Amino acid sequence: MEKQKKRPDNTLAKKMGISLLCGLAAGMALLFLRESLNHSGNTETWALINSLLFQDITAAGAEKTLGIFYLIGQLFIRCLQLVIVPMVFTSITLAIGQISDTRTLGRISAKTIGWFLICSFFALVLGCAAGSAVYRAGFFNAQVEGLTQSAGSTGANPMNVILNVVPANIITAFGSNTSVLAVVFVAACLGLSMNALGEEKTGMLRKLIREVNDIVVVFLNYVVTKFGPFAIFVLLTRTFATYGVDYLKPALAYVAVAVAMLLLFLAVGYPAVVALGARLNPFIFLKKILNVAVFGFSTSSSAATLPLNYQTCTEDFGVDETIASFVLPLGMTVNMNGTAIMQVIATVFIAGCAGYDLSLTQLVVVALLALIASAGTPAAPGAGAIVLFTILSGVGFVNEGAMLAYSLILAINRPIEMLVTALNVVGDAVTSICVARSEGLLDEGKYNKI
């Protein structure tokens, strides 16, 4: 991925922070307005406001609604999703194509996967420890009532994630944002093949891929810097305005535990990895990664955050472009530490609500399934809660009570998913820093510059 010659507006982080605060304030105000109107019998007034501003215009029966906030938010997300496949394909192809020494490529790949697994291991240990402690204390044992049963998604063997890495049809691989692992595989094969043929035979193809990559980066930088702050305000306002307080009451313990563990890993776990693994100042890391975390939280999409994450890693942290172009797109598809924490705690919560006895062996199985399933989670909003059904099927938590609890997770998980995405994207940045430092490809001057 080519670095932009002109750095985008350096006030972007401030704009993101202001948008976050304004969105939270407006969203909470509208949430309380909604509750006030509904409890006072003025449901028609809120219905009108919801129809004008927040209604999902694609839903059944929404033919006459405007849904202005929904429309603006979706336009922003779709602009970012539009170039997920070309960005991942071109960046990984160029990153691998630039490493002519196969031993160097193998070493970088091994280090990248190693740091992914290290972060995932500590994330899973934290999720299992917290979930088990709360489960043993009995906070997850209350039965969930008043919810309609959800059939969920079709159960599948988590090992299908590995099988689906190799696409049977190249058109299918490039035709969906949920097949990013397949795109990574095709890009890696193309990069390795270009290395084998040499610059002389593949020069024209390399030039074409590089120019496509430049176009993608320019487009994304424009969308992020010009449209991003306003879109974040719209997305956050709509999320809280359409989110009922009553949904939180039956699962307050789950929400509290999940949020606490996610914030703990974000504020303590990642800085500890940077301090111990890369021997760098963790406080500088926290300060500079804030805008990436805020953007990931607001969009709830790792893919949408990839351009800003790349810019921050290369320009603020001093990670070499070759490392960032390889690690970040790969991490977006397989490095899901926040998703793993959420899925473990959610599974334990469902087990408690459904009356299952959770043994240590089952907890280990849940952790392993969470590791595999989270690696196959699409980098898009709301995907984690859907993939959760794979874990439930794998451990046999599929009775009626489990399905009711799963329905509750689907209803309340939007704010949790937003925080999960922030963890996922920050984890990718952590790995890129550690790999670049170990390869001598980290500019410490840039990293330490405040």
TORKOL-4160 file (C-alpha; in steps of 0.2 Angstrom, whole numbers, padded with zeros to 4 digits, m for minus):
450
<pt num="1" X="0000" Y="0000" Z="0000"/>
<pt num="2" X="0008" Y="0016" Z="m0006"/>
<pt num="3" X="0010" Y="0030" Z="0007"/>
<pt num="4" X="0001" Y="0046" Z="0003"/>
<pt num="5" X="0013" Y="0061" Z="m0001"/>
<pt num="6" X="0002" Y="0073" Z="0008"/>
<pt num="7" X="m0004" Y="0068" Z="0025"/>
<pt num="8" X="m0023" Y="0071" Z="0028"/>
<pt num="9" X="m0029" Y="0084" Z="0040"/>
<pt num="10" X="m0019" Y="0082" Z="0057"/>
<pt num="11" X="m0034" Y="0087" Z="0066"/>
<pt num="12" X="m0043" Y="0071" Z="0062"/>
<pt num="13" X="m0041" Y="0064" Z="0079"/>
<pt num="14" X="m0049" Y="0079" Z="0087"/>
<pt num="15" X="m0063" Y="0079" Z="0075"/>
<pt num="16" X="m0066" Y="0061" Z="0078"/>
<pt num="17" X="m0066" Y="0064" Z="0097"/>
<pt num="18" X="m0078" Y="0079" Z="0096"/>
<pt num="19" X="m0090" Y="0068" Z="0085"/>
<pt num="20" X="m0089" Y="0054" Z="0097"/>
<pt num="21" X="m0094" Y="0065" Z="0112"/>
<pt num="22" X="m0108" Y="0074" Z="0102"/>
<pt num="23" X="m0115" Y="0058" Z="0096"/>
<pt num="24" X="m0115" Y="0050" Z="0113"/>
<pt num="25" X="m0123" Y="0066" Z="0120"/>
<pt num="26" X="m0136" Y="0067" Z="0106"/>
<pt num="27" X="m0140" Y="0049" Z="0107"/>
<pt num="28" X="m0142" Y="0048" Z="0126"/>
<pt num="29" X="m0154" Y="0063" Z="0125"/>
<pt num="30" X="m0164" Y="0055" Z="0111"/>
<pt num="31" X="m0164" Y="0039" Z="0121"/>
<pt num="32" X="m0172" Y="0047" Z="0136"/>
<pt num="33" X="m0184" Y="0057" Z="0125"/>
<pt num="34" X="m0189" Y="0040" Z="0117"/>
<pt num="35" X="m0192" Y="0032" Z="0135"/>
<pt num="36" X="m0201" Y="0048" Z="0141"/>
<pt num="37" X="m0213" Y="0049" Z="0126"/>
<pt num="38" X="m0217" Y="0030" Z="0126"/>
<pt num="39" X="m0220" Y="0030" Z="0145"/>
<pt num="40" X="m0231" Y="0045" Z="0144"/>
<pt num="41" X="m0242" Y="0037" Z="0130"/>
<pt num="42" X="m0235" Y="0048" Z="0116"/>
<pt num="43" X="m0229" Y="0033" Z="0106"/>
<pt num="44" X="m0235" Y="0041" Z="0090"/>
<pt num="45" X="m0224" Y="0056" Z="0092"/>
<pt num="46" X="m0209" Y="0045" Z="0094"/>
<pt num="47" X="m0214" Y="0034" Z="0079"/>
<pt num="48" X="m0215" Y="0050" Z="0068"/>
<pt num="49" X="m0197" Y="0055" Z="0074"/>
<pt num="50" X="m0191" Y="0038" Z="0072"/>
<pt num="51" X="m0199" Y="0037" Z="0054"/>
<pt num="52" X="m0191" Y="0054" Z="0049"/>
<pt num="53" X="m0173" Y="0051" Z="0056"/>
<pt num="54" X="m0169" Y="0033" Z="0062"/>
<pt num="55" X="m0180" Y="0020" Z="0054"/>
<pt num="56" X="m0171" Y="0006" Z="0044"/>
<pt num="57" X="m0178" Y="0010" Z="0026"/>
<pt num="58" X="m0175" Y="m0007" Z="0020"/>
<pt num="59" X="m0186" Y="m0015" Z="0033"/>
<pt num="60" X="m0203" Y="m0022" Z="0029"/>
<pt num="61" X="m0217" Y="m0009" Z="0030"/>
<pt num="62" X="m0204" Y="0005" Z="0029"/>
<pt num="63" X="m0209" Y="0010" Z="0012"/>
<pt num="64" X="m0215" Y="0028" Z="0017"/>
<pt num="65" X="m0201" Y="0032" Z="0030"/>
<pt num="66" X="m0186" Y="0044" Z="0027"/>
<pt num="67" X="m0174" Y="0037" Z="0039"/>
<pt num="68" X="m0162" Y="0051" Z="0036"/>
<pt num="69" X="m0149" Y="0046" Z="0049"/>
<pt num="70" X="m0150" Y="0028" Z="0044"/>
<pt num="71" X="m0147" Y="0033" Z="0025"/>
<pt num="72" X="m0132" Y="0044" Z="0029"/>
<pt num="73" X="m0124" Y="0031" Z="0040"/>
<pt num="74" X="m0127" Y="0017" Z="0027"/>
<pt num="75" X="m0120" Y="0028" Z="0013"/>
<pt num="76" X="m0104" Y="0030" Z="0023"/>
<pt num="77" X="m0102" Y="0012" Z="0028"/>
<pt num="78" X="m0105" Y="0007" Z="0009"/>
<pt num="79" X="m0092" Y="0019" Z="0003"/>
<pt num="80" X="m0080" Y="0010" Z="0014"/>
<pt num="81" X="m0086" Y="m0007" Z="0010"/>
<pt num="82" X="m0085" Y="m0004" Z="m0008"/>
<pt num="83" X="m0066" Y="m0005" Z="m0009"/>
<pt num="84" X="m0063" Y="m0018" Z="0005"/>
<pt num="85" X="m0059" Y="m0032" Z="m0008"/>
<pt num="86" X="m0048" Y="m0022" Z="m0019"/>
<pt num="87" X="m0039" Y="m0014" Z="m0005"/>
<pt num="88" X="m0035" Y="m0031" Z="0004"/>
<pt num="89" X="m0031" Y="m0039" Z="m0013"/>
<pt num="90" X="m0019" Y="m0025" Z="m0019"/>
<pt num="91" X="m0011" Y="m0022" Z="m0003"/>
<pt num="92" X="m0006" Y="m0040" Z="0001"/>
<pt num="93" X="m0001" Y="m0044" Z="m0016"/>
<pt num="94" X="0011" Y="m0029" Z="m0016"/>
<pt num="95" X="0017" Y="m0033" Z="0001"/>
<pt num="96" X="0022" Y="m0051" Z="m0004"/>
<pt num="97" X="0028" Y="m0046" Z="m0021"/>
<pt num="98" X="0040" Y="m0033" Z="m0014"/>
<pt num="99" X="0048" Y="m0047" Z="m0003"/>
<pt num="100" X="0059" Y="m0056" Z="m0015"/>
<pt num="101" X="0068" Y="m0067" Z="m0001"/>
<pt num="102" X="0056" Y="m0081" Z="0003"/>
<pt num="103" X="0065" Y="m0084" Z="0019"/>
<pt num="104" X="0061" Y="m0066" Z="0025"/>
<pt num="105" X="0043" Y="m0068" Z="0019"/>
<pt num="106" X="0042" Y="m0084" Z="0029"/>
<pt num="107" X="0049" Y="m0076" Z="0045"/>
<pt num="108" X="0038" Y="m0061" Z="0044"/>
<pt num="109" X="0023" Y="m0072" Z="0042"/>
<pt num="110" X="0028" Y="m0083" Z="0056"/>
<pt num="111" X="0030" Y="m0068" Z="0067"/>
<pt num="112" X="0014" Y="m0061" Z="0062"/>
<pt num="113" X="0004" Y="m0077" Z="0066"/>
<pt num="114" X="0014" Y="m0079" Z="0082"/>
<pt num="115" X="0009" Y="m0062" Z="0089"/>
<pt num="116" X="m0009" Y="m0064" Z="0083"/>
<pt num="117" X="m0009" Y="m0081" Z="0093"/>
<pt num="118" X="m0001" Y="m0073" Z="0109"/>
<pt num="119" X="m0014" Y="m0059" Z="0109"/>
<pt num="120" X="m0028" Y="m0071" Z="0106"/>
<pt num="121" X="m0022" Y="m0082" Z="0120"/>
<pt num="122" X="m0022" Y="m0069" Z="0133"/>
<pt num="123" X="m0039" Y="m0062" Z="0127"/>
<pt num="124" X="m0046" Y="m0079" Z="0129"/>
<pt num="125" X="m0039" Y="m0082" Z="0146"/>
<pt num="126" X="m0046" Y="m0066" Z="0152"/>
<pt num="127" X="m0063" Y="m0070" Z="0144"/>
<pt num="128" X="m0064" Y="m0087" Z="0152"/>
<pt num="129" X="m0058" Y="m0081" Z="0169"/>
<pt num="130" X="m0071" Y="m0067" Z="0170"/>
<pt num="131" X="m0085" Y="m0077" Z="0162"/>
<pt num="132" X="m0082" Y="m0092" Z="0173"/>
<pt num="133" X="m0080" Y="m0081" Z="0189"/>
<pt num="134" X="m0097" Y="m0073" Z="0186"/>
<pt num="135" X="m0105" Y="m0089" Z="0181"/>
<pt num="136" X="m0099" Y="m0097" Z="0197"/>
<pt num="137" X="m0106" Y="m0082" Z="0207"/>
<pt num="138" X="m0123" Y="m0085" Z="0200"/>
<pt num="139" X="m0125" Y="m0069" Z="0191"/>
<pt num="140" X="m0129" Y="m0078" Z="0174"/>
<pt num="141" X="m0142" Y="m0090" Z="0181"/>
<pt num="142" X="m0157" Y="m0079" Z="0180"/>
<pt num="143" X="m0169" Y="m0086" Z="0167"/>
<pt num="144" X="m0173" Y="m0075" Z="0152"/>
<pt num="145" X="m0191" Y="m0071" Z="0149"/>
<pt num="146" X="m0202" Y="m0062" Z="0137"/>
<pt num="147" X="m0192" Y="m0064" Z="0122"/>
<pt num="148" X="m0197" Y="m0073" Z="0106"/>
<pt num="149" X="m0187" Y="m0088" Z="0101"/>
<pt num="150" X="m0174" Y="m0085" Z="0087"/>
<pt num="151" X="m0169" Y="m0100" Z="0076"/>
<pt num="152" X="m0152" Y="m0091" Z="0074"/>
<pt num="153" X="m0141" Y="m0095" Z="0059"/>
<pt num="154" X="m0137" Y="m0113" Z="0053"/>
<pt num="155" X="m0125" Y="m0122" Z="0063"/>
<pt num="156" X="m0108" Y="m0127" Z="0055"/>
<pt num="157" X="m0092" Y="m0135" Z="0059"/>
<pt num="158" X="m0079" Y="m0121" Z="0063"/>
<pt num="159" X="m0066" Y="m0131" Z="0053"/>
<pt num="160" X="m0076" Y="m0124" Z="0038"/>
<pt num="161" X="m0066" Y="m0108" Z="0041"/>
<pt num="162" X="m0050" Y="m0117" Z="0035"/>
<pt num="163" X="m0059" Y="m0125" Z="0020"/>
<pt num="164" X="m0066" Y="m0109" Z="0014"/>
<pt num="165" X="m0049" Y="m0101" Z="0014"/>
<pt num="166" X="m0046" Y="m0109" Z="m0003"/>
<pt num="167" X="m0060" Y="m0103" Z="m0015"/>
<pt num="168" X="m0067" Y="m0115" Z="m0028"/>
<pt num="169" X="m0071" Y="m0100" Z="m0039"/>
<pt num="170" X="m0061" Y="m0084" Z="m0041"/>
<pt num="171" X="m0076" Y="m0074" Z="m0045"/>
<pt num="172" X="m0085" Y="m0080" Z="m0030"/>
<pt num="173" X="m0070" Y="m0075" Z="m0019"/>
<pt num="174" X="m0070" Y="m0057" Z="m0026"/>
<pt num="175" X="m0089" Y="m0056" Z="m0026"/>
<pt num="176" X="m0092" Y="m0054" Z="m0007"/>
<pt num="177" X="m0085" Y="m0045" Z="0008"/>
<pt num="178" X="m0088" Y="m0060" Z="0018"/>
<pt num="179" X="m0075" Y="m0070" Z="0009"/>
<pt num="180" X="m0060" Y="m0059" Z="0013"/>
<pt num="181" X="m0049" Y="m0075" Z="0019"/>
<pt num="182" X="m0051" Y="m0081" Z="0001"/>
<pt num="183" X="m0046" Y="m0065" Z="m0006"/>
<pt num="184" X="m0030" Y="m0065" Z="0005"/>
<pt num="185" X="m0026" Y="m0083" Z="m0001"/>
<pt num="186" X="m0028" Y="m0077" Z="m0019"/>
<pt num="187" X="m0017" Y="m0061" Z="m0016"/>
<pt num="188" X="m0004" Y="m0072" Z="m0007"/>
<pt num="189" X="m0003" Y="m0084" Z="m0022"/>
<pt num="190" X="m0002" Y="m0070" Z="m0034"/>
<pt num="191" X="0012" Y="m0061" Z="m0024"/>
<pt num="192" X="0022" Y="m0077" Z="m0023"/>
<pt num="193" X="0020" Y="m0081" Z="m0041"/>
<pt num="194" X="0026" Y="m0064" Z="m0046"/>
<pt num="195" X="0041" Y="m0066" Z="m0035"/>
<pt num="196" X="0045" Y="m0083" Z="m0044"/>
<pt num="197" X="0043" Y="m0075" Z="m0061"/>
<pt num="198" X="0053" Y="m0059" Z="m0057"/>
<pt num="199" X="0051" Y="m0041" Z="m0060"/>
<pt num="200" X="0055" Y="m0042" Z="m0079"/>
<pt num="201" X="0040" Y="m0053" Z="m0083"/>
<pt num="202" X="0028" Y="m0046" Z="m0071"/>
<pt num="203" X="0032" Y="m0027" Z="m0071"/>
<pt num="204" X="0017" Y="m0022" Z="m0080"/>
<pt num="205" X="0005" Y="m0032" Z="m0068"/>
<pt num="206" X="0014" Y="m0024" Z="m0053"/>
<pt num="207" X="0012" Y="m0007" Z="m0060"/>
<pt num="208" X="m0007" Y="m0010" Z="m0063"/>
<pt num="209" X="m0009" Y="m0017" Z="m0045"/>
<pt num="210" X="0000" Y="m0002" Z="m0038"/>
<pt num="211" X="m0010" Y="0011" Z="m0047"/>
<pt num="212" X="m0026" Y="0002" Z="m0042"/>
<pt num="213" X="m0020" Y="0003" Z="m0024"/>
<pt num="214" X="m0016" Y="0021" Z="m0025"/>
<pt num="215" X="m0033" Y="0025" Z="m0032"/>
<pt num="216" X="m0041" Y="0015" Z="m0017"/>
<pt num="217" X="m0031" Y="0024" Z="m0004"/>
<pt num="218" X="m0035" Y="0041" Z="m0011"/>
<pt num="219" X="m0053" Y="0037" Z="m0011"/>
<pt num="220" X="m0053" Y="0030" Z="0006"/>
<pt num="221" X="m0043" Y="0045" Z="0013"/>
<pt num="222" X="m0055" Y="0057" Z="0006"/>
<pt num="223" X="m0071" Y="0048" Z="0013"/>
<pt num="224" X="m0062" Y="0046" Z="0030"/>
<pt num="225" X="m0056" Y="0063" Z="0032"/>
<pt num="226" X="m0070" Y="0073" Z="0024"/>
<pt num="227" X="m0086" Y="0062" Z="0028"/>
<pt num="228" X="m0080" Y="0052" Z="0043"/>
<pt num="229" X="m0082" Y="0064" Z="0058"/>
<pt num="230" X="m0100" Y="0068" Z="0052"/>
<pt num="231" X="m0104" Y="0050" Z="0049"/>
<pt num="232" X="m0098" Y="0045" Z="0066"/>
<pt num="233" X="m0110" Y="0058" Z="0074"/>
<pt num="234" X="m0124" Y="0051" Z="0064"/>
<pt num="235" X="m0120" Y="0032" Z="0067"/>
<pt num="236" X="m0118" Y="0035" Z="0086"/>
<pt num="237" X="m0134" Y="0046" Z="0088"/>
<pt num="238" X="m0145" Y="0033" Z="0079"/>
<pt num="239" X="m0138" Y="0018" Z="0088"/>
<pt num="240" X="m0142" Y="0025" Z="0105"/>
<pt num="241" X="m0158" Y="0033" Z="0099"/>
<pt num="242" X="m0165" Y="0017" Z="0093"/>
<pt num="243" X="m0159" Y="0006" Z="0108"/>
<pt num="244" X="m0172" Y="0003" Z="0121"/>
<pt num="245" X="m0166" Y="0003" Z="0140"/>
<pt num="246" X="m0178" Y="m0012" Z="0144"/>
<pt num="247" X="m0167" Y="m0023" Z="0133"/>
<pt num="248" X="m0152" Y="m0021" Z="0145"/>
<pt num="249" X="m0161" Y="m0025" Z="0161"/>
<pt num="250" X="m0162" Y="m0044" Z="0159"/>
<pt num="251" X="m0143" Y="m0045" Z="0154"/>
<pt num="252" X="m0135" Y="m0031" Z="0164"/>
<pt num="253" X="m0122" Y="m0044" Z="0171"/>
<pt num="254" X="m0117" Y="m0049" Z="0153"/>
<pt num="255" X="m0116" Y="m0031" Z="0147"/>
<pt num="256" X="m0106" Y="m0026" Z="0163"/>
<pt num="257" X="m0094" Y="m0040" Z="0162"/>
<pt num="258" X="m0091" Y="m0039" Z="0143"/>
<pt num="259" X="m0088" Y="m0020" Z="0143"/>
<pt num="260" X="m0076" Y="m0021" Z="0159"/>
<pt num="261" X="m0066" Y="m0035" Z="0151"/>
<pt num="262" X="m0065" Y="m0027" Z="0134"/>
<pt num="263" X="m0060" Y="m0010" Z="0141"/>
<pt num="264" X="m0047" Y="m0019" Z="0153"/>
<pt num="265" X="m0039" Y="m0028" Z="0138"/>
<pt num="266" X="m0039" Y="m0012" Z="0128"/>
<pt num="267" X="m0032" Y="m0001" Z="0141"/>
<pt num="268" X="m0020" Y="m0013" Z="0150"/>
<pt num="269" X="m0018" Y="m0029" Z="0139"/>
<pt num="270" X="m0012" Y="m0021" Z="0123"/>
<pt num="271" X="0000" Y="m0008" Z="0131"/>
<pt num="272" X="0008" Y="m0022" Z="0141"/>
<pt num="273" X="0011" Y="m0031" Z="0125"/>
<pt num="274" X="0019" Y="m0016" Z="0117"/>
<pt num="275" X="0029" Y="m0013" Z="0132"/>
<pt num="276" X="0035" Y="m0031" Z="0134"/>
<pt num="277" X="0035" Y="m0037" Z="0116"/>
<pt num="278" X="0042" Y="m0022" Z="0107"/>
<pt num="279" X="0050" Y="m0013" Z="0122"/>
<pt num="280" X="0042" Y="0004" Z="0118"/>
<pt num="281" X="0033" Y="0017" Z="0128"/>
<pt num="282" X="0015" Y="0011" Z="0130"/>
<pt num="283" X="0008" Y="0028" Z="0135"/>
<pt num="284" X="0013" Y="0035" Z="0118"/>
<pt num="285" X="0005" Y="0020" Z="0110"/>
<pt num="286" X="m0012" Y="0023" Z="0119"/>
<pt num="287" X="m0012" Y="0042" Z="0115"/>
<pt num="288" X="m0009" Y="0039" Z="0096"/>
<pt num="289" X="m0020" Y="0024" Z="0094"/>
<pt num="290" X="m0035" Y="0033" Z="0101"/>
<pt num="291" X="m0042" Y="0040" Z="0085"/>
<pt num="292" X="m0041" Y="0022" Z="0077"/>
<pt num="293" X="m0051" Y="0015" Z="0092"/>
<pt num="294" X="m0064" Y="0029" Z="0091"/>
<pt num="295" X="m0066" Y="0026" Z="0073"/>
<pt num="296" X="m0068" Y="0007" Z="0075"/>
<pt num="297" X="m0080" Y="0010" Z="0089"/>
<pt num="298" X="m0091" Y="0021" Z="0079"/>
<pt num="299" X="m0091" Y="0012" Z="0062"/>
<pt num="300" X="m0091" Y="m0006" Z="0071"/>
<pt num="301" X="m0082" Y="m0012" Z="0056"/>
<pt num="302" X="m0063" Y="m0018" Z="0055"/>
<pt num="303" X="m0063" Y="m0016" Z="0036"/>
<pt num="304" X="m0070" Y="0002" Z="0037"/>
<pt num="305" X="m0056" Y="0006" Z="0049"/>
<pt num="306" X="m0042" Y="m0002" Z="0039"/>
<pt num="307" X="m0037" Y="0014" Z="0030"/>
<pt num="308" X="m0035" Y="0025" Z="0045"/>
<pt num="309" X="m0026" Y="0011" Z="0055"/>
<pt num="310" X="m0014" Y="0009" Z="0040"/>
<pt num="311" X="m0011" Y="0028" Z="0040"/>
<pt num="312" X="m0008" Y="0028" Z="0059"/>
<pt num="313" X="0004" Y="0014" Z="0059"/>
<pt num="314" X="0015" Y="0020" Z="0045"/>
<pt num="315" X="0015" Y="0039" Z="0049"/>
<pt num="316" X="0012" Y="0040" Z="0068"/>
<pt num="317" X="0020" Y="0024" Z="0074"/>
<pt num="318" X="0034" Y="0023" Z="0060"/>
<pt num="319" X="0029" Y="0005" Z="0055"/>
<pt num="320" X="0037" Y="0001" Z="0038"/>
<pt num="321" X="0024" Y="0001" Z="0024"/>
<pt num="322" X="0029" Y="m0017" Z="0019"/>
<pt num="323" X="0025" Y="m0023" Z="0036"/>
<pt num="324" X="0009" Y="m0013" Z="0038"/>
<pt num="325" X="0003" Y="m0018" Z="0021"/>
<pt num="326" X="0005" Y="m0037" Z="0025"/>
<pt num="327" X="0000" Y="m0037" Z="0044"/>
<pt num="328" X="m0015" Y="m0025" Z="0044"/>
<pt num="329" X="m0026" Y="m0033" Z="0030"/>
<pt num="330" X="m0022" Y="m0051" Z="0037"/>
<pt num="331" X="m0026" Y="m0045" Z="0055"/>
<pt num="332" X="m0043" Y="m0038" Z="0049"/>
<pt num="333" X="m0048" Y="m0055" Z="0043"/>
<pt num="334" X="m0040" Y="m0067" Z="0057"/>
<pt num="335" X="m0035" Y="m0057" Z="0072"/>
<pt num="336" X="m0051" Y="m0054" Z="0082"/>
<pt num="337" X="m0046" Y="m0053" Z="0100"/>
<pt num="338" X="m0061" Y="m0043" Z="0105"/>
<pt num="339" X="m0073" Y="m0054" Z="0096"/>
<pt num="340" X="m0065" Y="m0069" Z="0105"/>
<pt num="341" X="m0068" Y="m0061" Z="0122"/>
<pt num="342" X="m0086" Y="m0056" Z="0118"/>
<pt num="343" X="m0090" Y="m0074" Z="0112"/>
<pt num="344" X="m0083" Y="m0083" Z="0127"/>
<pt num="345" X="m0092" Y="m0072" Z="0139"/>
<pt num="346" X="m0108" Y="m0073" Z="0129"/>
<pt num="347" X="m0108" Y="m0092" Z="0128"/>
<pt num="348" X="m0105" Y="m0093" Z="0147"/>
<pt num="349" X="m0120" Y="m0081" Z="0149"/>
<pt num="350" X="m0131" Y="m0091" Z="0138"/>
<pt num="351" X="m0126" Y="m0107" Z="0147"/>
<pt num="352" X="m0131" Y="m0099" Z="0163"/>
<pt num="353" X="m0148" Y="m0093" Z="0157"/>
<pt num="354" X="m0151" Y="m0110" Z="0149"/>
<pt num="355" X="m0147" Y="m0120" Z="0164"/>
<pt num="356" X="m0132" Y="m0129" Z="0158"/>
<pt num="357" X="m0118" Y="m0135" Z="0169"/>
<pt num="358" X="m0102" Y="m0128" Z="0163"/>
<pt num="359" X="m0086" Y="m0139" Z="0166"/>
<pt num="360" X="m0068" Y="m0134" Z="0164"/>
<pt num="361" X="m0067" Y="m0145" Z="0149"/>
<pt num="362" X="m0082" Y="m0137" Z="0141"/>
<pt num="363" X="m0074" Y="m0120" Z="0144"/>
<pt num="364" X="m0058" Y="m0125" Z="0135"/>
<pt num="365" X="m0069" Y="m0131" Z="0120"/>
<pt num="366" X="m0078" Y="m0114" Z="0120"/>
<pt num="367" X="m0061" Y="m0105" Z="0120"/>
<pt num="368" X="m0055" Y="m0115" Z="0106"/>
<pt num="369" X="m0071" Y="m0113" Z="0096"/>
<pt num="370" X="m0070" Y="m0095" Z="0099"/>
<pt num="371" X="m0053" Y="m0094" Z="0093"/>
<pt num="372" X="m0057" Y="m0103" Z="0076"/>
<pt num="373" X="m0074" Y="m0095" Z="0074"/>
<pt num="374" X="m0068" Y="m0077" Z="0077"/>
<pt num="375" X="m0054" Y="m0079" Z="0064"/>
<pt num="376" X="m0068" Y="m0082" Z="0051"/>
<pt num="377" X="m0079" Y="m0067" Z="0057"/>
<pt num="378" X="m0082" Y="m0055" Z="0043"/>
<pt num="379" X="m0075" Y="m0038" Z="0046"/>
<pt num="380" X="m0092" Y="m0030" Z="0046"/>
<pt num="381" X="m0105" Y="m0023" Z="0059"/>
<pt num="382" X="m0115" Y="m0036" Z="0068"/>
<pt num="383" X="m0105" Y="m0052" Z="0062"/>
<pt num="384" X="m0099" Y="m0057" Z="0079"/>
<pt num="385" X="m0116" Y="m0061" Z="0086"/>
<pt num="386" X="m0121" Y="m0071" Z="0071"/>
<pt num="387" X="m0105" Y="m0082" Z="0072"/>
<pt num="388" X="m0108" Y="m0085" Z="0090"/>
<pt num="389" X="m0121" Y="m0098" Z="0085"/>
<pt num="390" X="m0107" Y="m0108" Z="0078"/>
<pt num="391" X="m0100" Y="m0110" Z="0096"/>
<pt num="392" X="m0116" Y="m0114" Z="0104"/>
<pt num="393" X="m0119" Y="m0128" Z="0091"/>
<pt num="394" X="m0101" Y="m0134" Z="0094"/>
<pt num="395" X="m0104" Y="m0136" Z="0113"/>
<pt num="396" X="m0122" Y="m0142" Z="0112"/>
<pt num="397" X="m0130" Y="m0126" Z="0120"/>
<pt num="398" X="m0145" Y="m0127" Z="0108"/>
<pt num="399" X="m0161" Y="m0130" Z="0119"/>
<pt num="400" X="m0175" Y="m0117" Z="0120"/>
<pt num="401" X="m0168" Y="m0108" Z="0134"/>
<pt num="402" X="m0151" Y="m0106" Z="0125"/>
<pt num="403" X="m0161" Y="m0099" Z="0110"/>
<pt num="404" X="m0170" Y="m0087" Z="0120"/>
<pt num="405" X="m0154" Y="m0081" Z="0128"/>
<pt num="406" X="m0146" Y="m0080" Z="0111"/>
<pt num="407" X="m0161" Y="m0069" Z="0105"/>
<pt num="408" X="m0157" Y="m0057" Z="0119"/>
<pt num="409" X="m0138" Y="m0056" Z="0114"/>
<pt num="410" X="m0144" Y="m0052" Z="0096"/>
<pt num="411" X="m0155" Y="m0038" Z="0103"/>
<pt num="412" X="m0143" Y="m0030" Z="0115"/>
<pt num="413" X="m0126" Y="m0033" Z="0107"/>
<pt num="414" X="m0124" Y="m0018" Z="0096"/>
<pt num="415" X="m0114" Y="m0007" Z="0109"/>
<pt num="416" X="m0104" Y="m0022" Z="0114"/>
<pt num="417" X="m0100" Y="m0025" Z="0095"/>
<pt num="418" X="m0094" Y="m0007" Z="0093"/>
<pt num="419" X="m0082" Y="m0009" Z="0108"/>
<pt num="420" X="m0076" Y="m0026" Z="0101"/>
<pt num="421" X="m0071" Y="m0018" Z="0084"/>
<pt num="422" X="m0061" Y="m0006" Z="0093"/>
<pt num="423" X="m0051" Y="m0020" Z="0101"/>
<pt num="424" X="m0049" Y="m0029" Z="0085"/>
<pt num="425" X="m0042" Y="m0015" Z="0075"/>
<pt num="426" X="m0030" Y="m0010" Z="0090"/>
<pt num="427" X="m0024" Y="m0028" Z="0091"/>
<pt num="428" X="m0019" Y="m0027" Z="0072"/>
<pt num="429" X="m0009" Y="m0011" Z="0076"/>
<pt num="430" X="0000" Y="m0019" Z="0091"/>
<pt num="431" X="0005" Y="m0034" Z="0080"/>
<pt num="432" X="0012" Y="m0023" Z="0066"/>
<pt num="433" X="0022" Y="m0013" Z="0079"/>
<pt num="434" X="0029" Y="m0029" Z="0087"/>
<pt num="435" X="0033" Y="m0037" Z="0070"/>
<pt num="436" X="0041" Y="m0021" Z="0063"/>
<pt num="437" X="0052" Y="m0019" Z="0079"/>
<pt num="438" X="0058" Y="m0037" Z="0078"/>
<pt num="439" X="0063" Y="m0034" Z="0059"/>
<pt num="440" X="0071" Y="m0018" Z="0062"/>
<pt num="441" X="0058" Y="m0009" Z="0051"/>
<pt num="442" X="0051" Y="0003" Z="0065"/>
<pt num="443" X="0056" Y="0021" Z="0064"/>
<pt num="444" X="0057" Y="0025" Z="0083"/>
<pt num="445" X="0059" Y="0043" Z="0080"/>
<pt num="446" X="0041" Y="0043" Z="0072"/>
<pt num="447" X="0035" Y="0032" Z="0086"/>
<pt num="448" X="0041" Y="0043" Z="0100"/>
<pt num="449" X="0037" Y="0060" Z="0092"/>
<pt num="450" X="0022" Y="0067" Z="0102"/>
